[in-house]
Amino acid sequence: MNLANRFGLKTSVSVCVFMLATAAHAVPQGQKIYTQGGESPAAMACATCHADNGMGTASAGFPRLAGLPQGYLVKQLEDFRSGKRTNAVMQPIALALTDSEGKAVASYLGALDTAASSADLDSTGSIGSAAERLVKQGDWSRNIPSCVACHGVGSTGVGESFPPLVGQSGVYIAAQLNAWRSGTRKNDPNDLMSHIARSLSDTEIKDLSAYFANLNGEANQ
């Protein structure tokens, strides 16, 4: 083997080792940020509010993050920074995290076991309430698509723009619908959720949140 080939082989091996080391480092860094916080003291540990398993704290309205796509989570952090999403707790945390920290913790969360409810929102099943009809069939007389049309029928969501609803608490879902309605959240594709939220009545938002609370086995919602 000539010197050029030996040098090329050595370089290739070094690049592979570097790439493997970088990939191996991403999960521990994300886990550390999630459980201990970022380098800035203002970037508090995510587990404080979202629980050790990433499934959130239902009674307080802190959402499930486990199993959500990395791209979706990174975008939410960016939107908290820019003000497209307004939240007194999350905005200072998002601002305190560096871009690399945000990507690392999002990667860690995306790989977590969801431990979400096994409930299936298949629209071909029976319809037992007005809220369930909205979830599974929507109301096209008001141009309201079904929840499952965008968010899917299980616990994984659809792509990086539509997170799952299974496993999210009723308190959180109600809070987000009201945020879209009021304009304190405006980061959805094509203003779709803002339109839906403004088209729903107060009673429908309450009933939808109760539906998901019951779906997830929550108490005292």
C-alpha positions as CSV (number, residue, x, y, z in Angstrom):
1,M,0.0,0.0,0.0
2,N,1.5,3.3,-1.0
3,L,1.7,6.3,1.3
4,A,-1.3,8.1,-0.3
5,N,-3.5,5.1,0.1
6,R,-2.4,4.6,3.7
7,F,-3.0,8.3,4.5
8,G,-6.4,8.2,2.9
9,L,-7.3,5.1,4.9
10,K,-6.1,6.7,8.1
11,T,-8.1,9.8,7.4
12,S,-11.3,7.8,6.7
13,V,-10.9,5.8,9.9
14,S,-10.4,9.0,11.9
15,V,-13.5,10.6,10.3
16,C,-15.6,7.5,11.2
17,V,-14.3,7.5,14.7
18,F,-15.1,11.2,15.1
19,M,-18.6,10.7,13.7
20,L,-19.3,7.8,16.0
21,A,-18.0,9.6,19.0
22,T,-20.2,12.7,18.2
23,A,-23.3,10.5,17.8
24,A,-22.6,8.7,21.0
25,H,-22.1,12.0,22.8
26,A,-25.4,13.5,21.6
27,V,-27.7,11.3,23.8
28,P,-25.7,11.8,27.0
29,Q,-25.6,15.5,26.5
30,G,-29.4,15.6,25.8
31,Q,-30.1,13.5,28.9
32,K,-27.9,15.7,31.1
33,I,-29.8,18.8,29.9
34,Y,-33.1,17.1,30.4
35,T,-32.3,15.9,34.0
36,Q,-29.8,18.6,35.2
37,G,-30.3,21.7,32.9
38,G,-28.1,23.5,30.4
39,E,-24.9,25.4,30.9
40,S,-26.9,28.6,31.7
41,P,-28.5,28.6,35.2
42,A,-31.7,29.9,33.5
43,A,-31.9,26.7,31.4
44,M,-33.5,24.7,34.2
45,A,-33.9,20.9,34.0
46,C,-36.8,19.9,31.7
47,A,-37.6,17.0,34.1
48,T,-38.6,19.5,36.8
49,C,-41.9,20.1,34.9
50,H,-42.1,17.4,32.3
51,A,-41.4,14.4,34.7
52,D,-38.5,12.0,34.7
53,N,-40.1,9.9,31.9
54,G,-40.9,12.9,29.7
55,M,-44.7,12.2,29.9
56,G,-45.4,15.6,31.5
57,T,-47.4,16.6,34.6
58,A,-51.1,16.4,33.7
59,S,-52.6,18.3,36.6
60,A,-50.3,21.3,36.0
61,G,-50.7,21.2,32.2
62,F,-47.0,20.4,31.5
63,P,-47.1,18.4,28.2
64,R,-45.7,15.1,27.2
65,L,-42.4,15.5,25.4
66,A,-41.3,11.9,25.2
67,G,-41.3,10.5,21.7
68,L,-42.1,13.8,19.9
69,P,-40.1,14.4,16.7
70,Q,-36.8,16.2,17.2
71,G,-37.7,18.7,14.5
72,Y,-41.0,19.5,16.1
73,L,-39.3,20.1,19.5
74,V,-36.5,22.2,18.1
75,K,-39.1,24.4,16.3
76,Q,-41.1,24.9,19.5
77,L,-38.0,26.1,21.3
78,E,-37.3,28.5,18.4
79,D,-40.9,29.7,18.5
80,F,-40.7,30.4,22.3
81,R,-37.6,32.5,21.6
82,S,-39.3,34.5,18.9
83,G,-42.6,34.9,20.7
84,K,-44.7,32.9,18.3
85,R,-45.5,30.9,21.4
86,T,-46.0,32.8,24.6
87,N,-45.3,31.1,27.9
88,A,-43.8,32.6,31.0
89,V,-42.0,29.4,32.0
90,M,-40.7,28.3,28.7
91,Q,-39.6,31.5,27.1
92,P,-36.7,32.2,29.4
93,I,-35.6,28.6,29.3
94,A,-35.7,28.5,25.5
95,L,-33.7,31.8,25.4
96,A,-31.1,30.3,27.8
97,L,-30.5,27.1,25.8
98,T,-28.0,27.2,23.0
99,D,-28.9,25.9,19.6
100,S,-26.8,22.8,20.1
101,E,-28.3,22.2,23.5
102,G,-31.8,22.5,22.1
103,K,-31.0,20.0,19.4
104,A,-29.4,17.6,21.9
105,V,-32.3,17.5,24.3
106,A,-34.8,17.3,21.5
107,S,-32.9,14.3,20.1
108,Y,-32.9,12.6,23.5
109,L,-36.6,13.2,24.0
110,G,-37.4,11.9,20.5
111,A,-35.8,8.6,21.4
112,L,-37.6,8.1,24.7
113,D,-40.2,5.4,25.1
114,T,-43.5,7.2,25.0
115,A,-45.3,5.0,27.6
116,A,-48.4,6.6,26.1
117,S,-51.9,5.3,26.3
118,S,-52.6,2.5,23.8
119,A,-55.9,4.2,22.8
120,D,-56.6,4.2,19.1
121,L,-58.6,7.1,17.7
122,D,-59.6,5.2,14.5
123,S,-62.5,7.2,12.9
124,T,-64.2,3.9,11.8
125,G,-65.0,3.1,15.4
126,S,-68.2,4.1,17.3
127,I,-68.9,7.7,18.2
128,G,-70.1,8.2,21.7
129,S,-70.2,12.0,22.2
130,A,-70.0,15.3,20.4
131,A,-66.4,15.7,21.4
132,E,-65.5,12.3,20.1
133,R,-67.2,13.2,16.8
134,L,-65.0,16.3,16.5
135,V,-61.9,14.2,17.3
136,K,-62.7,11.4,14.8
137,Q,-64.8,13.2,12.1
138,G,-64.6,16.9,12.6
139,D,-67.4,19.3,11.5
140,W,-67.1,20.2,7.9
141,S,-70.1,22.6,8.1
142,R,-67.7,24.8,9.9
143,N,-64.6,23.7,8.0
144,I,-63.2,21.9,11.1
145,P,-61.3,18.8,10.1
146,S,-61.1,15.9,12.5
147,C,-58.2,15.9,15.0
148,V,-57.0,12.6,13.7
149,A,-56.8,13.9,10.1
150,C,-53.7,15.8,11.0
151,H,-52.5,14.3,14.3
152,G,-53.0,10.6,13.5
153,V,-54.8,7.9,15.4
154,G,-52.1,6.7,17.8
155,S,-49.3,8.0,20.0
156,T,-46.8,9.0,17.3
157,G,-48.3,12.0,15.5
158,V,-47.8,12.7,11.8
159,G,-44.5,14.1,10.6
160,E,-42.7,17.0,12.3
161,S,-45.6,19.5,12.1
162,F,-48.4,17.5,13.8
163,P,-47.6,16.0,17.2
164,P,-49.6,13.2,18.8
165,L,-52.6,14.1,20.9
166,V,-52.7,10.7,22.6
167,G,-50.7,11.0,25.8
168,Q,-51.3,14.8,26.2
169,S,-53.3,15.9,29.1
170,G,-56.7,17.5,28.9
171,V,-55.4,20.6,30.8
172,Y,-52.7,21.1,28.2
173,I,-55.0,20.6,25.2
174,A,-57.5,23.1,26.6
175,A,-54.7,25.6,27.3
176,Q,-53.3,25.3,23.7
177,L,-56.7,25.7,22.1
178,N,-57.3,28.8,24.1
179,A,-53.8,30.1,23.3
180,W,-54.5,29.7,19.5
181,R,-57.8,31.3,19.9
182,S,-56.4,34.3,21.8
183,G,-53.3,34.6,19.5
184,T,-50.7,33.9,22.2
185,R,-49.8,30.9,20.2
186,K,-49.5,31.4,16.4
187,N,-47.0,28.9,15.1
188,D,-49.1,26.3,13.3
189,P,-48.9,25.6,9.6
190,N,-51.2,27.9,7.5
191,D,-53.0,29.2,10.6
192,L,-54.9,25.9,10.7
193,M,-55.2,25.5,14.5
194,S,-56.0,29.2,15.0
195,H,-59.0,28.8,12.7
196,I,-60.1,25.6,14.4
197,A,-59.8,27.1,17.9
198,R,-61.7,30.2,16.9
199,S,-64.5,28.0,15.5
200,L,-64.9,26.0,18.6
201,S,-67.2,27.1,21.5
202,D,-66.1,27.3,25.1
203,T,-68.2,24.2,25.8
204,E,-66.5,22.3,22.9
205,I,-63.0,23.2,24.2
206,K,-64.0,22.0,27.6
207,D,-65.5,18.8,26.3
208,L,-62.5,18.1,24.1
209,S,-60.1,18.5,27.0
210,A,-62.3,16.2,29.1
211,Y,-62.3,13.6,26.3
212,F,-58.5,13.5,26.2
213,A,-58.3,13.5,30.0
214,N,-60.6,10.5,30.1
215,L,-58.7,8.9,27.2
216,N,-55.5,9.1,29.2
217,G,-57.0,8.0,32.5
218,E,-56.6,11.3,34.2
219,A,-58.4,12.0,37.4
220,N,-60.1,15.3,38.6
221,Q,-59.8,17.1,35.3
